[in-house]
Amino acid sequence: MMTNQGRRRVAVVFGWLALMALVAGGHALAIQSDLVLLLVLVPLFGVLALAFGVSSRR
């Protein structure tokens, strides 16, 4: 079991990963490469961050 603080830390990490994936996806769009990064990683990390963020509030 994770403590609330541990869950909050994981949520922050996944939030940062979502942000970094979004930035990298923006660069990928700028050079016309594939959109897999933007379409898969951003929602994935965003959902994980939300899940850990919500579970840390309980």
DSSP file (Angstrom, degrees, kcal/mol; ACC not computed):
  #  RESIDUE AA STRUCTURE BP1 BP2  ACC     N-H-->O    O-->H-N    N-H-->O    O-->H-N    TCO  KAPPA ALPHA  PHI   PSI    X-CA   Y-CA   Z-CA
    1    1 A M              0   0    0      0, 0.0     2,-0.3     0, 0.0     0, 0.0   0.000 360.0 360.0 360.0 141.8    0.0    0.0    0.0
    2    2 A M        -     0   0    0      1,-0.1     2,-0.1     2,-0.0     0, 0.0  -0.742 360.0-122.0 -98.6 148.5    1.1    3.5   -0.8
    3    3 A T     >  -     0   0    0     -2,-0.3     4,-2.4     1,-0.1     5,-0.2  -0.392  30.7-105.8 -78.2 166.3    0.7    6.4    1.5
    4    4 A N  H  > S+     0   0    0      1,-0.2     4,-2.3     2,-0.2     5,-0.2   0.889 123.2  52.2 -60.0 -38.8   -1.2    9.5    0.4
    5    5 A Q  H  > S+     0   0    0      2,-0.2     4,-2.2     1,-0.2    -1,-0.2   0.895 108.6  50.7 -65.8 -38.7    2.1   11.4    0.0
    6    6 A G  H  > S+     0   0    0      2,-0.2     4,-2.3     1,-0.2    -2,-0.2   0.912 110.9  48.2 -63.7 -43.0    3.5    8.6   -2.1
    7    7 A R  H  X S+     0   0    0     -4,-2.4     4,-2.5     1,-0.2    -2,-0.2   0.896 110.3  51.9 -63.9 -39.1    0.4    8.7   -4.4
    8    8 A R  H  X S+     0   0    0     -4,-2.3     4,-2.2     2,-0.2    -1,-0.2   0.900 109.0  50.4 -65.1 -39.5    0.7   12.4   -4.7
    9    9 A R  H  X S+     0   0    0     -4,-2.2     4,-2.3     2,-0.2    -1,-0.2   0.921 110.7  48.7 -63.0 -43.4    4.3   12.2   -5.7
   10   10 A V  H  X S+     0   0    0     -4,-2.3     4,-2.7     1,-0.2     5,-0.2   0.903 110.0  52.5 -62.9 -40.5    3.5    9.6   -8.3
   11   11 A A  H  X S+     0   0    0     -4,-2.5     4,-2.3     1,-0.2    -1,-0.2   0.903 109.4  49.1 -61.6 -40.9    0.7   11.8   -9.6
   12   12 A V  H  X S+     0   0    0     -4,-2.2     4,-2.4     2,-0.2    -1,-0.2   0.911 110.9  50.2 -64.7 -42.0    3.1   14.7   -9.9
   13   13 A V  H  X S+     0   0    0     -4,-2.3     4,-2.4     1,-0.2    -2,-0.2   0.936 112.7  45.6 -61.8 -46.9    5.6   12.6  -11.8
   14   14 A F  H  X S+     0   0    0     -4,-2.7     4,-2.4     1,-0.2    -1,-0.2   0.861 110.8  54.5 -66.7 -33.5    2.9   11.4  -14.2
   15   15 A G  H  X S+     0   0    0     -4,-2.3     4,-2.2    -5,-0.2    -1,-0.2   0.925 109.6  46.7 -62.7 -43.8    1.7   14.9  -14.6
   16   16 A W  H  X S+     0   0    0     -4,-2.4     4,-2.8     2,-0.2    -2,-0.2   0.896 111.0  52.4 -63.9 -40.1    5.2   16.1  -15.6
   17   17 A L  H  X S+     0   0    0     -4,-2.4     4,-2.7     2,-0.2    -2,-0.2   0.902 108.8  50.2 -63.1 -39.8    5.5   13.1  -18.0
   18   18 A A  H  X S+     0   0    0     -4,-2.4     4,-2.2     2,-0.2    -1,-0.2   0.917 111.7  48.4 -62.5 -42.1    2.2   14.1  -19.6
   19   19 A L  H  X S+     0   0    0     -4,-2.2     4,-2.3     2,-0.2    -2,-0.2   0.920 112.7  47.3 -63.8 -44.1    3.5   17.7  -20.0
   20   20 A M  H  X S+     0   0    0     -4,-2.8     4,-2.9     1,-0.2     5,-0.2   0.894 111.7  50.6 -65.1 -39.7    6.8   16.5  -21.4
   21   21 A A  H  X S+     0   0    0     -4,-2.7     4,-2.6     2,-0.2    -1,-0.2   0.878 109.7  51.5 -65.0 -36.5    5.0   14.2  -23.9
   22   22 A L  H  X S+     0   0    0     -4,-2.2     4,-2.1     2,-0.2    -2,-0.2   0.920 111.7  46.3 -64.9 -43.4    2.8   17.1  -24.9
   23   23 A V  H  X S+     0   0    0     -4,-2.3     4,-1.9     2,-0.2    -2,-0.2   0.931 114.5  47.0 -63.8 -45.8    5.9   19.3  -25.5
   24   24 A A  H  X S+     0   0    0     -4,-2.9     4,-2.3     1,-0.2    -2,-0.2   0.883 110.8  53.2 -63.7 -37.5    7.6   16.5  -27.5
   25   25 A G  H  X S+     0   0    0     -4,-2.6     4,-2.5     2,-0.2    -1,-0.2   0.875 106.0  53.4 -64.3 -37.1    4.4   15.9  -29.4
   26   26 A G  H  X S+     0   0    0     -4,-2.1     4,-1.9     2,-0.2    -1,-0.2   0.902 109.9  47.2 -63.3 -40.6    4.3   19.6  -30.3
   27   27 A H  H  X S+     0   0    0     -4,-1.9     4,-1.5     2,-0.2    -2,-0.2   0.883 110.4  53.0 -66.5 -37.6    7.9   19.3  -31.7
   28   28 A A  H  <>S+     0   0    0     -4,-2.3     5,-2.7     1,-0.2    -2,-0.2   0.901 109.1  49.3 -63.8 -40.0    6.9   16.1  -33.6
   29   29 A L  H ><5S+     0   0    0     -4,-2.5     3,-1.2     1,-0.2    -1,-0.2   0.895 106.8  56.2 -63.1 -39.1    4.0   18.0  -35.1
   30   30 A A  H 3<5S+     0   0    0     -4,-1.9    -1,-0.2     1,-0.3    -2,-0.2   0.832 114.0  38.5 -64.6 -31.9    6.4   20.8  -36.1
   31   31 A I  T 3<5S-     0   0    0     -4,-1.5    -1,-0.3    -3,-0.1    -2,-0.2   0.258 112.8-118.6-103.4  12.9    8.6   18.4  -38.0
   32   32 A Q  T < 5 +     0   0    0     -3,-1.2    -3,-0.2    -4,-0.2    -4,-0.1   0.820  62.0 146.2  59.5  36.2    5.6   16.4  -39.4
   33   33 A S      < -     0   0    0     -5,-2.7    -1,-0.1     1,-0.2    -5,-0.0  -0.310  57.8 -55.3 -91.5-173.7    6.6   13.1  -37.8
   34   34 A D        -     0   0    0      1,-0.1     3,-0.3    -2,-0.1     4,-0.2  -0.168  37.5-139.5 -68.0 156.5    4.1   10.5  -36.5
   35   35 A L  S  > S+     0   0    0      1,-0.2     4,-2.9     2,-0.1     5,-0.3   0.290  74.8 104.2 -97.9   8.0    1.4   11.5  -34.0
   36   36 A V  H  >>S+     0   0    0      1,-0.2     4,-2.2     2,-0.2     5,-0.7   0.913  80.6  51.8 -58.4 -43.2    1.6    8.3  -31.9
   37   37 A L  I  >>S+     0   0    0     -3,-0.3     4,-1.1     1,-0.2     5,-0.9   0.934 114.7  41.6 -57.4 -48.5    3.5   10.1  -29.1
   38   38 A L  I  45S+     0   0    0     -4,-0.2     4,-0.4     1,-0.2    -2,-0.2   0.895 119.3  43.3 -68.2 -41.1    0.9   12.9  -28.9
   39   39 A L  I  <5S+     0   0    0     -4,-2.9    -1,-0.2     3,-0.1    -2,-0.2   0.713 126.5  26.1 -83.0 -20.8   -2.2   10.6  -29.2
   40   40 A V  I  X5S+     0   0    0     -4,-2.2     4,-1.9    -5,-0.3    -3,-0.2   0.838 120.0  43.9-108.1 -52.6   -1.1    7.8  -26.9
   41   41 A L  I  X<S+     0   0    0     -4,-1.1     4,-2.9    -5,-0.7     5,-0.3   0.892 109.3  54.0 -69.5 -40.6    1.4    9.1  -24.3
   42   42 A V  H  ><S+     0   0    0     -5,-0.9     4,-2.4    -4,-0.4    -1,-0.2   0.959 114.3  39.4 -62.8 -51.9   -0.3   12.4  -23.3
   43   43 A P  H  > S+     0   0    0      0, 0.0     4,-2.8     0, 0.0     5,-0.2   0.903 116.1  53.7 -63.6 -37.0   -3.7   10.8  -22.5
   44   44 A L  H  X S+     0   0    0     -4,-1.9     4,-2.2     2,-0.2    -2,-0.2   0.962 114.4  38.6 -60.7 -53.0   -2.0    7.8  -20.8
   45   45 A F  H  X S+     0   0    0     -4,-2.9     4,-2.6     1,-0.2    -1,-0.2   0.864 115.4  54.8 -67.0 -34.8    0.1    9.9  -18.5
   46   46 A G  H  X S+     0   0    0     -4,-2.4     4,-2.4    -5,-0.3    -2,-0.2   0.926 109.9  45.6 -63.0 -44.7   -2.7   12.3  -17.9
   47   47 A V  H  X S+     0   0    0     -4,-2.8     4,-2.8     2,-0.2    -2,-0.2   0.904 113.1  50.3 -65.8 -41.6   -5.1    9.5  -16.8
   48   48 A L  H  X S+     0   0    0     -4,-2.2     4,-2.5    -5,-0.2     5,-0.3   0.915 110.9  49.2 -62.9 -42.1   -2.5    8.0  -14.6
   49   49 A A  H  X S+     0   0    0     -4,-2.6     4,-2.4     1,-0.2    -2,-0.2   0.922 113.1  46.9 -62.8 -43.4   -1.8   11.4  -13.0
   50   50 A L  H  X S+     0   0    0     -4,-2.4     4,-2.9     2,-0.2     5,-0.3   0.915 111.5  51.6 -63.8 -42.3   -5.5   11.9  -12.4
   51   51 A A  H  X S+     0   0    0     -4,-2.8     4,-2.3     1,-0.2    -2,-0.2   0.938 115.1  40.5 -62.2 -47.1   -6.0    8.4  -11.0
   52   52 A F  H  X S+     0   0    0     -4,-2.5     4,-1.4     2,-0.2    -1,-0.2   0.863 115.2  53.2 -70.4 -34.0   -3.1    8.8   -8.5
   53   53 A G  H  X S+     0   0    0     -4,-2.4     4,-0.6    -5,-0.3    -2,-0.2   0.915 112.2  43.9 -65.5 -43.0   -4.2   12.4   -7.7
   54   54 A V  H >X S+     0   0    0     -4,-2.9     3,-1.0     1,-0.2     4,-0.5   0.908 113.2  50.9 -68.4 -42.0   -7.7   11.3   -7.0
   55   55 A S  H >< S+     0   0    0     -4,-2.3     3,-0.5    -5,-0.3    -1,-0.2   0.769 104.0  59.4 -69.2 -23.1   -6.7    8.3   -4.9
   56   56 A S  H 3< S+     0   0    0     -4,-1.4    -1,-0.2     1,-0.2    -2,-0.2   0.695  99.1  58.6 -77.1 -16.7   -4.3   10.5   -2.8
   57   57 A R  H <<        0   0    0     -3,-1.0    -1,-0.2    -4,-0.6    -2,-0.2   0.645 360.0 360.0 -85.5 -14.5   -7.2   12.6   -1.7
   58   58 A R    <<        0   0    0     -3,-0.5    -1,-0.2    -4,-0.5    -2,-0.1   0.478 360.0 360.0 -76.2 360.0   -9.1    9.7   -0.1
